[in-house]
Amino acid sequence: MFNKPLLKSLLIRFSGYEVYKWFTRKNGLYCFNYHRIGDSSITPFDPNIYSCTATEFKKQLQFIEKHFQVITLAQAIQLTQHQLPLNKRYALITFDDGYVDNYDIAYPILVEQQLSAVFFIPTDYIDSPIVPWWDEIAWMLKNTTKKEFSFAGSGIFNIKGSPLDQVIRKFLTIIKADPRSMDEKMLELKTALACEYQVNPTDASLFVSWQQLKEMRAGGMDIGSHTCSHRILSHIDTANQLQELQESKQILEAGLDCVIDSIAYPVGQSNTFNQAICEMTQQLGYKIGFSFTNAINDLPLNNAYQVSRLGIDNHPSLMTLKQKIIKSGKSE
């Protein structure tokens, strides 16, 4: 007869607590979220936006497929309607922002591994030479001649005496929490740094094109909205929230000739969207909405418009990824 207390005791004794927690991790929906794939050491922009290299991504996909039942967006939506068994560990792979390496690097690996992913796209960035605000901020921090600066009463930032990727990460956290308009914050930062992003006309676009999105969709990938401009929704008024949610859906549907029924809220932390935004999302015809709150989703899902995702960043090893999964499930 199977003795669960004995198994628990043996696993803890001989394999360690983390191994026990791994093998007894709960059923639920595990959403893994990526941004950029590639070499973060050579970018002139934000290195922290890179999740992993191509080699690491392939290994992580193999790991996820081994330990979870990987599902599509349609199946994730079925989970919200209780149309799939609730006693399994499901995995959904997602990407935010629509960087062109999603097409150049991630998409071919997904096809090779015969897996699907959801790509959440800000429509203003498609076929655009735009540099988003977080990459522009990183560029300025990398190129300013200032050794330190102050911003919005948040203290002194030492640029030259600390690892620059850490300075960028810390400062972006403060920027995201500041409720002022992005234009106002960027103006203050440019003044503080005495530096402004200089467009390099030889740089290729950072983001995917319509043709690439069409190819990805034809190849089995799903496309969702990431609003139009990637402005933080809680920092803009209701009329602008509606415009961001509604127009991005309409633009993607017209450009890809399909129904867009999923959205990922920009930045996605608990202070960047709220229940009113979730309700607006539902009223506009979206069937599911994703946050970025680093948690595992219990089944059945309590709220289809606040689905949590586990952020993959800083090139995690498979052991680090395991630990992240275990930690994310501790409080559940």
VENNORVEN-V910129 format. One record per residue. N is the residue number from 0. SS is DSSP state (helix for helix, strand for strand, loop for the rest). NEAR is the number of other C-alpha atoms within 10 Angstrom. D_FIRST is the distance of its C-alpha to the first C-alpha in Angstrom with 1 decimal. Layout:
n=N ss=SS near=NEAR d_first=D_FIRST
n=N ss=SS near=NEAR d_first=D_FIRST
This chain:
n=0 ss=loop near=3 d_first=0.0
n=1 ss=loop near=6 d_first=3.8
n=2 ss=loop near=7 d_first=6.2
n=3 ss=helix near=9 d_first=9.5
n=4 ss=helix near=9 d_first=11.9
n=5 ss=helix near=10 d_first=11.1
n=6 ss=helix near=12 d_first=11.7
n=7 ss=helix near=15 d_first=14.8
n=8 ss=helix near=14 d_first=16.0
n=9 ss=helix near=13 d_first=15.8
n=10 ss=helix near=17 d_first=17.5
n=11 ss=helix near=15 d_first=20.2
n=12 ss=helix near=11 d_first=20.8
n=13 ss=helix near=10 d_first=21.2
n=14 ss=helix near=11 d_first=22.2
n=15 ss=loop near=12 d_first=23.9
n=16 ss=helix near=13 d_first=23.8
n=17 ss=helix near=15 d_first=25.3
n=18 ss=helix near=16 d_first=22.8
n=19 ss=helix near=19 d_first=20.0
n=20 ss=helix near=20 d_first=22.3
n=21 ss=helix near=15 d_first=23.0
n=22 ss=helix near=12 d_first=19.5
n=23 ss=loop near=11 d_first=18.7
n=24 ss=loop near=14 d_first=22.1
n=25 ss=loop near=19 d_first=22.5
n=26 ss=loop near=16 d_first=23.3
n=27 ss=strand near=21 d_first=27.1
n=28 ss=strand near=28 d_first=30.4
n=29 ss=strand near=27 d_first=31.4
n=30 ss=strand near=25 d_first=35.1
n=31 ss=strand near=21 d_first=36.5
n=32 ss=strand near=22 d_first=40.3
n=33 ss=strand near=24 d_first=42.8
n=34 ss=loop near=22 d_first=46.6
n=35 ss=strand near=26 d_first=48.4
n=36 ss=strand near=26 d_first=47.4
n=37 ss=loop near=22 d_first=49.6
n=38 ss=loop near=14 d_first=51.3
n=39 ss=helix near=19 d_first=51.8
n=40 ss=helix near=12 d_first=54.3
n=41 ss=helix near=8 d_first=57.1
n=42 ss=loop near=12 d_first=57.2
n=43 ss=loop near=14 d_first=60.3
n=44 ss=loop near=21 d_first=58.2
n=45 ss=loop near=22 d_first=55.0
n=46 ss=helix near=23 d_first=52.7
n=47 ss=helix near=20 d_first=49.8
n=48 ss=helix near=19 d_first=49.6
n=49 ss=strand near=20 d_first=48.2
n=50 ss=strand near=24 d_first=44.4
n=51 ss=strand near=24 d_first=44.1
n=52 ss=loop near=19 d_first=45.8
n=53 ss=helix near=17 d_first=45.4
n=54 ss=helix near=12 d_first=43.3
n=55 ss=helix near=17 d_first=41.0
n=56 ss=helix near=22 d_first=40.7
n=57 ss=helix near=17 d_first=39.6
n=58 ss=helix near=14 d_first=36.9
n=59 ss=helix near=17 d_first=35.7
n=60 ss=helix near=16 d_first=35.6
n=61 ss=helix near=13 d_first=33.5
n=62 ss=helix near=14 d_first=31.1
n=63 ss=helix near=20 d_first=31.0
n=64 ss=helix near=16 d_first=30.4
n=65 ss=helix near=10 d_first=27.5
n=66 ss=helix near=12 d_first=25.6
n=67 ss=loop near=17 d_first=26.8
n=68 ss=strand near=14 d_first=27.9
n=69 ss=strand near=22 d_first=31.6
n=70 ss=loop near=18 d_first=33.5
n=71 ss=loop near=20 d_first=37.2
n=72 ss=helix near=21 d_first=39.3
n=73 ss=helix near=13 d_first=39.3
n=74 ss=helix near=15 d_first=35.5
n=75 ss=helix near=21 d_first=35.7
n=76 ss=helix near=18 d_first=38.1
n=77 ss=helix near=14 d_first=35.8
n=78 ss=helix near=20 d_first=33.2
n=79 ss=helix near=19 d_first=35.8
n=80 ss=loop near=13 d_first=36.1
n=81 ss=loop near=13 d_first=32.4
n=82 ss=loop near=11 d_first=32.8
n=83 ss=loop near=14 d_first=29.9
n=84 ss=loop near=11 d_first=26.2
n=85 ss=loop near=16 d_first=25.7
n=86 ss=loop near=12 d_first=22.1
n=87 ss=loop near=14 d_first=23.2
n=88 ss=strand near=19 d_first=25.0
n=89 ss=strand near=24 d_first=28.5
n=90 ss=strand near=20 d_first=31.4
n=91 ss=strand near=23 d_first=35.1
n=92 ss=strand near=23 d_first=37.7
n=93 ss=strand near=26 d_first=41.0
n=94 ss=strand near=25 d_first=44.4
n=95 ss=strand near=22 d_first=47.2
n=96 ss=loop near=26 d_first=51.0
n=97 ss=loop near=24 d_first=51.6
n=98 ss=strand near=21 d_first=52.9
n=99 ss=helix near=21 d_first=54.2
n=100 ss=helix near=17 d_first=51.7
n=101 ss=helix near=25 d_first=49.1
n=102 ss=helix near=20 d_first=50.9
n=103 ss=helix near=14 d_first=52.1
n=104 ss=helix near=17 d_first=48.9
n=105 ss=helix near=22 d_first=45.8
n=106 ss=helix near=21 d_first=46.4
n=107 ss=helix near=14 d_first=46.8
n=108 ss=helix near=18 d_first=43.5
n=109 ss=helix near=19 d_first=41.7
n=110 ss=helix near=15 d_first=43.2
n=111 ss=helix near=10 d_first=42.3
n=112 ss=loop near=13 d_first=38.6
n=113 ss=loop near=9 d_first=38.8
n=114 ss=loop near=19 d_first=37.9
n=115 ss=loop near=22 d_first=39.8
n=116 ss=loop near=25 d_first=40.9
n=117 ss=strand near=22 d_first=42.9
n=118 ss=strand near=31 d_first=46.3
n=119 ss=strand near=24 d_first=47.9
n=120 ss=strand near=28 d_first=51.7
n=121 ss=loop near=25 d_first=54.6
n=122 ss=helix near=25 d_first=57.2
n=123 ss=helix near=17 d_first=60.1
n=124 ss=helix near=22 d_first=58.8
n=125 ss=loop near=24 d_first=58.7
n=126 ss=loop near=16 d_first=61.6
n=127 ss=loop near=14 d_first=62.9
n=128 ss=loop near=15 d_first=64.2
n=129 ss=loop near=14 d_first=62.9
n=130 ss=loop near=17 d_first=61.4
n=131 ss=loop near=14 d_first=59.0
n=132 ss=helix near=15 d_first=59.7
n=133 ss=helix near=17 d_first=56.8
n=134 ss=helix near=20 d_first=58.1
n=135 ss=helix near=20 d_first=61.6
n=136 ss=helix near=24 d_first=60.7
n=137 ss=helix near=23 d_first=59.0
n=138 ss=helix near=21 d_first=62.1
n=139 ss=helix near=21 d_first=64.4
n=140 ss=helix near=28 d_first=62.5
n=141 ss=helix near=20 d_first=62.6
n=142 ss=helix near=15 d_first=66.3
n=143 ss=loop near=17 d_first=67.9
n=144 ss=loop near=13 d_first=70.3
n=145 ss=loop near=15 d_first=69.3
n=146 ss=loop near=12 d_first=67.3
n=147 ss=strand near=15 d_first=66.1
n=148 ss=strand near=15 d_first=66.4
n=149 ss=strand near=14 d_first=65.6
n=150 ss=loop near=17 d_first=64.2
n=151 ss=loop near=11 d_first=64.2
n=152 ss=loop near=6 d_first=64.0
n=153 ss=loop near=9 d_first=60.7
n=154 ss=loop near=9 d_first=62.2
n=155 ss=strand near=10 d_first=63.3
n=156 ss=strand near=17 d_first=61.5
n=157 ss=strand near=15 d_first=62.2
n=158 ss=loop near=20 d_first=62.1
n=159 ss=loop near=14 d_first=63.3
n=160 ss=loop near=10 d_first=61.5
n=161 ss=loop near=10 d_first=57.9
n=162 ss=loop near=10 d_first=55.8
n=163 ss=helix near=17 d_first=57.1
n=164 ss=helix near=17 d_first=53.8
n=165 ss=helix near=13 d_first=52.7
n=166 ss=helix near=19 d_first=56.0
n=167 ss=helix near=24 d_first=55.6
n=168 ss=helix near=17 d_first=52.1
n=169 ss=helix near=12 d_first=53.2
n=170 ss=helix near=18 d_first=56.3
n=171 ss=helix near=18 d_first=54.6
n=172 ss=helix near=11 d_first=52.2
n=173 ss=helix near=13 d_first=55.4
n=174 ss=helix near=19 d_first=57.1
n=175 ss=helix near=18 d_first=54.1
n=176 ss=helix near=13 d_first=54.1
n=177 ss=loop near=13 d_first=57.9
n=178 ss=loop near=15 d_first=58.7
n=179 ss=loop near=12 d_first=62.2
n=180 ss=loop near=12 d_first=63.0
n=181 ss=helix near=17 d_first=62.2
n=182 ss=helix near=10 d_first=65.9
n=183 ss=helix near=9 d_first=66.8
n=184 ss=helix near=15 d_first=64.1
n=185 ss=helix near=16 d_first=65.1
n=186 ss=helix near=11 d_first=68.8
n=187 ss=helix near=15 d_first=68.1
n=188 ss=helix near=21 d_first=66.1
n=189 ss=helix near=16 d_first=68.7
n=190 ss=helix near=12 d_first=71.3
n=191 ss=helix near=15 d_first=69.3
n=192 ss=helix near=19 d_first=68.6
n=193 ss=loop near=13 d_first=72.0
n=194 ss=loop near=18 d_first=70.2
n=195 ss=loop near=18 d_first=69.5
n=196 ss=loop near=16 d_first=67.6
n=197 ss=loop near=10 d_first=69.9
n=198 ss=loop near=11 d_first=69.0
n=199 ss=loop near=7 d_first=69.0
n=200 ss=loop near=8 d_first=70.3
n=201 ss=loop near=6 d_first=68.8
n=202 ss=loop near=8 d_first=65.2
n=203 ss=loop near=10 d_first=63.2
n=204 ss=loop near=17 d_first=61.5
n=205 ss=loop near=18 d_first=58.3
n=206 ss=strand near=24 d_first=56.8
n=207 ss=loop near=21 d_first=55.9
n=208 ss=loop near=18 d_first=58.4
n=209 ss=helix near=15 d_first=58.2
n=210 ss=helix near=13 d_first=58.2
n=211 ss=helix near=17 d_first=55.2
n=212 ss=helix near=24 d_first=53.3
n=213 ss=helix near=15 d_first=54.1
n=214 ss=helix near=15 d_first=52.9
n=215 ss=helix near=21 d_first=49.6
n=216 ss=helix near=18 d_first=49.0
n=217 ss=helix near=11 d_first=49.9
n=218 ss=loop near=14 d_first=47.4
n=219 ss=loop near=17 d_first=44.5
n=220 ss=loop near=21 d_first=44.7
n=221 ss=strand near=20 d_first=45.0
n=222 ss=strand near=28 d_first=47.8
n=223 ss=strand near=27 d_first=47.8
n=224 ss=strand near=33 d_first=50.4
n=225 ss=loop near=28 d_first=50.9
n=226 ss=loop near=28 d_first=54.0
n=227 ss=loop near=22 d_first=57.5
n=228 ss=loop near=15 d_first=58.6
n=229 ss=loop near=20 d_first=55.4
n=230 ss=loop near=22 d_first=57.0
n=231 ss=loop near=22 d_first=54.7
n=232 ss=helix near=23 d_first=54.5
n=233 ss=helix near=17 d_first=54.5
n=234 ss=helix near=19 d_first=57.8
n=235 ss=loop near=16 d_first=59.8
n=236 ss=loop near=9 d_first=61.1
n=237 ss=helix near=14 d_first=59.7
n=238 ss=helix near=8 d_first=62.2
n=239 ss=helix near=13 d_first=61.2
n=240 ss=helix near=20 d_first=57.5
n=241 ss=helix near=18 d_first=58.1
n=242 ss=helix near=13 d_first=60.1
n=243 ss=helix near=22 d_first=57.5
n=244 ss=helix near=22 d_first=54.7
n=245 ss=helix near=20 d_first=56.8
n=246 ss=helix near=15 d_first=59.0
n=247 ss=helix near=24 d_first=56.3
n=248 ss=helix near=26 d_first=54.4
n=249 ss=helix near=15 d_first=57.6
n=250 ss=helix near=16 d_first=58.7
n=251 ss=helix near=23 d_first=55.4
n=252 ss=helix near=17 d_first=55.3
n=253 ss=helix near=12 d_first=58.9
n=254 ss=helix near=13 d_first=58.5
n=255 ss=helix near=17 d_first=55.4
n=256 ss=loop near=10 d_first=55.9
n=257 ss=loop near=12 d_first=52.5
n=258 ss=loop near=15 d_first=50.9
n=259 ss=loop near=21 d_first=49.8
n=260 ss=loop near=21 d_first=47.1
n=261 ss=strand near=26 d_first=45.5
n=262 ss=strand near=26 d_first=47.0
n=263 ss=strand near=27 d_first=46.1
n=264 ss=loop near=27 d_first=48.2
n=265 ss=loop near=25 d_first=50.3
n=266 ss=loop near=19 d_first=49.0
n=267 ss=loop near=18 d_first=46.3
n=268 ss=loop near=17 d_first=45.8
n=269 ss=loop near=12 d_first=45.6
n=270 ss=loop near=14 d_first=49.3
n=271 ss=loop near=20 d_first=50.5
n=272 ss=loop near=20 d_first=49.6
n=273 ss=loop near=13 d_first=49.0
n=274 ss=helix near=10 d_first=48.0
n=275 ss=helix near=11 d_first=51.5
n=276 ss=helix near=19 d_first=51.2
n=277 ss=helix near=20 d_first=47.8
n=278 ss=helix near=12 d_first=49.4
n=279 ss=helix near=16 d_first=52.3
n=280 ss=helix near=23 d_first=50.0
n=281 ss=helix near=17 d_first=48.4
n=282 ss=helix near=11 d_first=51.8
n=283 ss=loop near=14 d_first=53.0
n=284 ss=loop near=14 d_first=50.4
n=285 ss=loop near=23 d_first=47.8
n=286 ss=loop near=19 d_first=44.2
n=287 ss=strand near=23 d_first=42.4
n=288 ss=strand near=22 d_first=43.6
n=289 ss=strand near=22 d_first=42.2
n=290 ss=loop near=22 d_first=42.7
n=291 ss=loop near=22 d_first=42.2
n=292 ss=loop near=17 d_first=40.3
n=293 ss=loop near=22 d_first=37.4
n=294 ss=loop near=24 d_first=34.4
n=295 ss=loop near=25 d_first=31.4
n=296 ss=strand near=24 d_first=31.8
n=297 ss=loop near=19 d_first=29.2
n=298 ss=loop near=19 d_first=28.7
n=299 ss=loop near=17 d_first=30.5
n=300 ss=loop near=17 d_first=33.5
n=301 ss=loop near=11 d_first=35.5
n=302 ss=loop near=12 d_first=38.8
n=303 ss=loop near=20 d_first=39.5
n=304 ss=loop near=24 d_first=42.6
n=305 ss=loop near=23 d_first=41.0
n=306 ss=strand near=24 d_first=38.3
n=307 ss=loop near=24 d_first=37.6
n=308 ss=loop near=26 d_first=37.7
n=309 ss=strand near=22 d_first=36.8
n=310 ss=strand near=20 d_first=40.0
n=311 ss=loop near=21 d_first=40.0
n=312 ss=loop near=18 d_first=43.0
n=313 ss=loop near=14 d_first=44.4
n=314 ss=loop near=19 d_first=42.8
n=315 ss=loop near=17 d_first=39.3
n=316 ss=loop near=13 d_first=37.2
n=317 ss=helix near=14 d_first=33.8
n=318 ss=helix near=9 d_first=32.5
n=319 ss=helix near=11 d_first=34.8
n=320 ss=helix near=19 d_first=33.6
n=321 ss=helix near=17 d_first=30.0
n=322 ss=helix near=16 d_first=31.1
n=323 ss=helix near=17 d_first=33.2
n=324 ss=helix near=20 d_first=30.3
n=325 ss=helix near=22 d_first=28.2
n=326 ss=helix near=17 d_first=31.2
n=327 ss=helix near=18 d_first=32.0
n=328 ss=loop near=20 d_first=28.6
n=329 ss=loop near=12 d_first=28.7
n=330 ss=loop near=8 d_first=30.7
n=331 ss=loop near=10 d_first=28.9
